[in-house]
Amino acid sequence: MKIVMVHPHDIYHDLEPWTVRITYLAQELIRAGHEIKLFYHLYNLPEDGEQTEPKQKFPFETIPLSRHPLSIFHNTGQLEKFAWWADIVHFQKCSAYAALPAIAAAFYQGRPVHYDWDDWEQAIFEHDNNNPVAAWLYFQQMEKHLLKLADTVSVASTGLKDLCEKLKFPAARTFLIPVGADLEVFSPEISGAAVRKQYGWRKKLVIYQGQICGANYVYLFIKAARIILNKRADVDFVIVGGGDKLKDAKDLACRLEITKGLTFTDKVPHEMVPQFIAAADVAVACFEDNQQVRCKSPLKVKEYMASGKAIVASRVGDLPEMLDGCGLLVEPENHDEIAAAIEQLLDDDNKRKLLGTKARARAERLYCWSRSAETLVAAYHKAIEIHHGL
């Protein structure tokens, strides 16, 4: 199958790590014998007259586009040149500057359209900006009406699947594809010794990994760390990741006077993340209970699982299903419960090992990208069948 994939963000920029969903899926599709041309949108807009040379780091062709609003017509023309080649056009997320050109190009060339809906963008925007009017205009309307233009839709969570049903999108054309993990890159066989030595960590280590930006709940981890650090000296904590809210997180740690026991790495190369997770004894994924979290499929949890880690996570959204029997669940927004669960695991070596083994086995069975790609191919076939009236 020949597939044009369109992503609204920059797959080569380290401040947009959420692009890994589409690149992992594309790589699995390539392994299965399909052909891919992936269009991405540059984080930094090129200067007038500046030519952007495409990067080719992946085993499929990648083509840069501008995300400037005035580029929408140029981008439509660029995509139309390739849509004739494709059997299907796939776009991710509801960003108008990417989704509309993808749909228009597919329409002009008579190709079916697949929409990959991986986050409830309206809820994220409302949470971060407290602007319901802009959220309604730019996200709610896009997410609602894009469903009318797509032949099939993949969703990353049961929350989004329920939302599709509420918006009257047919269940037979909706495919649940949660994020997965690279089972080779994230593995219990990876060693964390090098980063432990680099940072001088000789105690038990608790990790929080992820982008420190809007819709982020690292403050819960920091408050849980204070509870533990105030009563024991045999634990180190680390926050792995950067982002525009990193300074706020560091300021909170300073106010709580726990900077000696808590390390901020800032952003690290993606290829180093498995080593940091491997170095940890306990991995934490803490969240609030809100609309956007209920519709998430957290990547960090799948990577913790693939790494064979004992996990503490908030009981919200799909997390109880993800961690069924292989992690400790706590009430969302409750840093006291987070601290208690962390301590329970720190003090029970056998339980940590058992949960880590179960987590890896569950990742292998349910949450790997190859399985996700298989479901995506089924969605493509359904889209082609519907579009051509087969």
C-alpha positions in Angstrom: 0.0 0.0 0.0 1.2 3.6 -0.8 0.5 6.0 2.0 0.9 9.8 2.3 1.1 10.8 6.0 0.7 14.4 7.2 1.8 15.6 10.7 1.3 19.2 11.9 4.6 19.3 13.9 8.3 18.9 13.3 9.5 15.3 13.5 13.1 16.5 13.7 12.7 19.1 16.5 13.4 18.0 20.1 10.8 20.4 21.5 8.0 18.4 19.8 8.6 14.8 21.0 4.9 13.9 20.6 5.7 13.3 16.9 7.0 9.9 17.7 3.6 8.3 17.3 3.5 8.9 13.5 7.2 8.1 13.0 7.0 4.8 14.9 3.8 3.8 13.0 5.5 4.7 9.7 8.5 2.6 10.5 6.3 -0.4 11.3 4.4 0.1 8.1 7.7 0.2 6.1 8.7 -3.1 7.8 5.4 -4.6 6.7 6.2 -3.7 3.1 4.2 -0.6 2.6 5.5 2.7 1.0 5.4 6.0 2.9 5.9 9.7 2.2 5.6 11.7 5.4 5.0 15.4 5.3 5.9 17.4 8.5 5.6 21.1 9.4 8.7 23.0 10.5 9.0 24.3 14.0 11.0 27.3 12.9 9.6 29.1 9.9 12.1 29.6 7.1 13.1 33.1 6.2 11.8 34.6 3.0 13.5 33.0 0.1 15.3 30.4 2.3 15.3 26.9 0.9 14.7 24.1 3.4 16.6 21.0 2.7 14.6 17.8 3.6 16.2 15.7 6.3 16.2 11.9 5.7 16.8 10.2 9.1 14.0 7.6 8.7 13.6 4.6 6.4 10.9 6.6 4.5 10.8 9.9 2.6 10.2 12.9 4.8 9.1 16.3 3.2 9.0 19.6 5.1 6.2 22.1 4.9 5.7 25.5 6.5 3.1 25.9 9.2 2.6 29.6 8.5 -1.2 30.3 8.0 -0.5 31.8 4.5 1.2 28.6 3.4 -2.0 26.6 3.4 -2.6 27.0 -0.3 1.0 26.2 -1.2 1.0 23.2 1.1 -2.3 21.9 -0.5 -0.6 22.1 -3.9 2.5 20.2 -2.6 0.3 17.5 -1.1 -1.8 17.2 -4.2 1.3 16.3 -6.3 1.8 13.3 -4.1 -1.8 12.3 -3.4 -2.2 10.9 -6.9 0.6 8.4 -6.0 -1.1 7.2 -2.8 -3.7 4.7 -2.0 -4.7 6.7 1.1 -4.0 10.0 2.7 -3.5 9.9 6.5 -3.3 13.0 8.7 -2.8 13.3 12.4 -4.4 15.8 14.8 -6.9 18.6 14.0 -4.5 21.5 13.2 -6.2 23.3 10.3 -2.9 24.2 8.5 -2.1 20.5 8.1 -5.5 18.7 8.1 -7.3 20.9 5.6 -4.6 20.7 2.9 -4.4 16.9 3.4 -8.2 16.5 3.0 -8.2 18.9 0.0 -5.4 17.1 -1.7 -7.1 13.7 -1.2 -10.4 15.1 -2.5 -8.8 16.5 -5.7 -7.2 13.1 -6.4 -10.1 11.0 -5.4 -8.3 9.3 -2.5 -9.7 8.0 0.8 -8.8 9.8 4.0 -7.8 8.5 7.4 -7.8 10.8 10.5 -5.6 9.8 13.4 -7.1 11.5 16.5 -4.5 11.0 19.3 -5.4 13.8 21.8 -8.5 15.9 22.7 -6.9 19.2 21.6 -10.0 21.2 22.6 -9.6 20.0 26.2 -5.9 20.6 26.3 -6.2 24.1 24.9 -9.0 25.0 27.5 -6.8 23.6 30.3 -3.7 25.6 29.3 -5.3 28.8 28.1 -8.6 29.2 29.9 -10.1 30.5 26.7 -13.3 28.6 25.8 -14.1 30.8 22.8 -10.8 30.1 21.1 -11.0 26.5 22.0 -14.5 26.3 20.4 -13.4 28.1 17.3 -10.0 26.5 16.6 -10.4 23.0 18.1 -13.9 21.9 18.9 -15.2 22.8 15.5 -12.3 21.3 13.7 -12.4 18.0 15.7 -16.2 17.8 15.2 -16.3 18.5 11.4 -13.1 16.6 10.5 -15.1 13.4 11.4 -17.5 14.3 8.6 -14.7 14.4 6.1 -12.8 11.2 7.1 -13.5 7.7 5.8 -12.0 6.1 9.0 -10.6 7.4 12.3 -8.1 6.0 14.7 -8.3 7.1 18.3 -5.6 6.7 21.0 -7.9 6.2 24.0 -11.3 4.9 24.9 -12.2 8.4 26.0 -11.7 9.6 22.4 -13.6 6.5 21.1 -16.5 7.5 23.3 -16.3 11.1 22.0 -16.5 9.8 18.4 -19.6 7.9 19.3 -21.1 11.0 20.9 -20.4 12.9 17.7 -22.2 10.2 15.7 -19.1 8.8 13.9 -19.9 5.2 13.1 -18.3 2.6 15.4 -17.5 0.3 12.5 -15.2 3.0 11.1 -13.5 3.9 14.4 -10.3 2.0 15.4 -8.7 2.1 18.8 -4.9 2.5 18.4 -3.2 3.4 21.7 0.4 4.5 21.7 2.9 1.7 21.9 6.5 1.3 22.9 9.6 0.3 21.0 10.3 -3.0 22.6 13.9 -3.1 21.5 14.8 0.5 22.5 13.0 0.3 25.8 13.9 -3.0 27.4 14.8 -4.5 30.8 18.2 -5.4 29.2 19.2 -1.7 28.9 21.7 -0.6 31.5 21.3 2.7 33.4 24.8 2.4 35.0 26.3 5.1 32.8 23.8 7.8 33.7 23.9 6.8 37.4 27.6 7.3 37.4 27.3 10.6 35.4 24.9 12.1 37.9 26.3 10.5 41.1 23.2 8.6 41.9 24.1 5.8 44.4 20.7 5.6 46.2 17.4 4.1 45.1 16.1 6.3 42.3 12.6 7.4 41.4 12.0 8.9 37.9 9.4 11.2 36.3 10.0 11.4 32.5 8.2 13.7 30.1 7.9 17.1 28.5 7.6 19.8 31.1 5.0 22.0 29.4 1.3 22.8 29.5 -1.1 20.1 30.6 1.7 18.7 32.7 1.4 17.4 36.3 5.0 17.2 37.4 4.1 19.4 40.5 2.4 16.3 42.0 5.7 14.4 41.6 7.7 17.2 43.2 5.3 17.4 46.2 5.4 13.6 46.7 9.2 13.8 46.6 9.2 16.4 49.4 7.2 14.0 51.6 9.7 11.2 51.2 12.9 13.3 51.3 11.7 14.9 54.5 11.8 11.6 56.3 14.5 9.4 54.6 17.9 9.9 53.0 18.2 6.7 50.9 16.3 8.0 47.8 17.1 10.3 44.9 14.5 11.7 42.6 15.0 12.8 38.9 12.8 14.7 36.4 13.9 13.9 32.9 12.7 16.4 30.3 12.6 20.0 29.3 9.9 22.5 28.2 8.5 25.9 28.8 7.3 25.0 32.3 10.6 23.7 33.5 11.5 27.0 35.3 8.2 26.8 37.2 9.0 23.2 38.3 12.4 24.2 39.5 11.0 27.2 41.4 8.6 24.9 43.2 11.4 22.5 44.2 13.3 25.5 45.5 10.4 26.7 47.6 10.0 23.2 49.0 13.7 23.1 49.7 14.3 19.7 48.1 16.8 20.6 45.4 19.6 18.4 47.0 17.5 15.3 46.5 15.9 16.2 43.2 17.7 16.4 39.8 16.4 18.2 36.8 18.1 16.9 33.6 16.4 19.4 31.3 15.8 17.9 27.8 18.0 15.0 26.9 18.5 13.3 23.5 15.6 10.9 22.8 18.1 8.0 22.4 19.3 8.6 26.0 15.8 8.3 27.6 15.9 4.5 27.8 19.1 4.7 29.9 17.5 7.1 32.4 14.4 4.9 32.8 16.7 1.8 33.2 18.6 3.6 36.0 15.4 4.0 38.0 13.9 1.7 40.6 10.4 3.2 40.5 8.8 5.2 37.6 6.0 7.6 38.2 3.2 8.9 35.9 0.9 11.2 37.9 -2.0 13.2 36.5 -5.0 15.3 37.4 -8.5 14.0 36.7 -9.8 16.2 33.8 -11.2 15.9 30.3 -8.0 15.9 28.4 -6.3 13.3 30.7 -9.3 11.0 30.4 -8.6 11.0 26.6 -4.9 10.4 26.8 -2.8 7.4 26.0 0.4 8.3 27.9 3.5 7.4 26.0 5.7 7.4 29.1 3.6 4.7 30.7 4.1 2.3 27.8 7.9 3.1 27.8 8.1 2.4 31.5 6.2 -0.9 31.0 8.5 -1.9 28.1 11.5 -1.1 30.3 10.2 -3.5 33.0 9.8 -0.9 35.7 7.6 -0.9 38.8 5.1 2.0 38.1 3.1 4.3 40.2 0.3 6.0 38.2 -2.9 7.9 38.7 -6.2 6.1 38.5 -7.7 8.1 35.6 -8.7 7.5 32.0 -7.2 4.4 30.4 -4.5 3.9 33.0 -6.3 1.3 35.1 -6.7 -0.8 31.9 -3.2 -0.2 30.8 -1.6 -1.2 34.1 -4.1 -4.0 35.0 -2.1 -6.0 37.6 1.3 -4.6 36.8 1.5 -1.2 38.6 0.2 0.7 41.7 -2.7 3.0 41.0 -3.4 6.1 43.2 -6.1 8.7 43.3 -5.4 11.5 40.8 -4.2 14.8 42.2 -3.1 13.2 45.5 0.6 13.6 46.2 0.3 11.9 49.6 -0.9 8.7 47.9 1.8 9.0 45.3 4.4 9.2 48.0 3.0 6.3 49.9 2.9 4.1 46.8 6.5 5.0 45.9 7.7 4.1 49.4 5.8 0.8 49.3 7.7 -0.1 46.2 11.1 1.2 47.4 10.8 -1.0 50.5 9.8 -4.2 48.7 12.4 -5.5 46.2 10.3 -8.6 45.3 7.2 -6.6 44.5 9.2 -4.2 42.3 10.6 -7.1 40.4 7.3 -8.8 40.0 5.5 -5.7 38.8 8.3 -4.9 36.4 8.2 -8.4 34.9 4.4 -8.2 34.5 4.6 -4.7 33.0 7.1 -5.9 30.3 4.9 -8.9 29.5 1.8 -6.7 29.1 3.7 -4.3 26.9 4.8 -7.2 24.6 1.3 -8.5 24.4 -0.7 -5.3 24.0 1.3 -2.1 23.7 3.9 -2.4 20.9 4.0 -0.3 17.7 3.8 -3.4 15.5 0.4 -4.3 16.9 -0.7 -0.6 16.5 0.4 -0.7 12.9 -1.6 -3.9 12.2 -4.7 -2.2 13.4 -3.9 0.9 11.4 -3.6 -1.2 8.2 -7.1 -2.6 8.9 -8.4 1.0 9.2 -6.8 1.9 5.8 -8.5 -1.1 4.2 -11.8 -0.1 5.6 -11.3 3.5 4.4 -10.5 2.3 0.9 -13.6 -0.1 0.9 -15.9 2.8 2.1 -14.5 5.3 -0.3 -14.8 3.1 -3.4 -18.1 1.6 -2.3 -16.7 -1.9 -2.2 
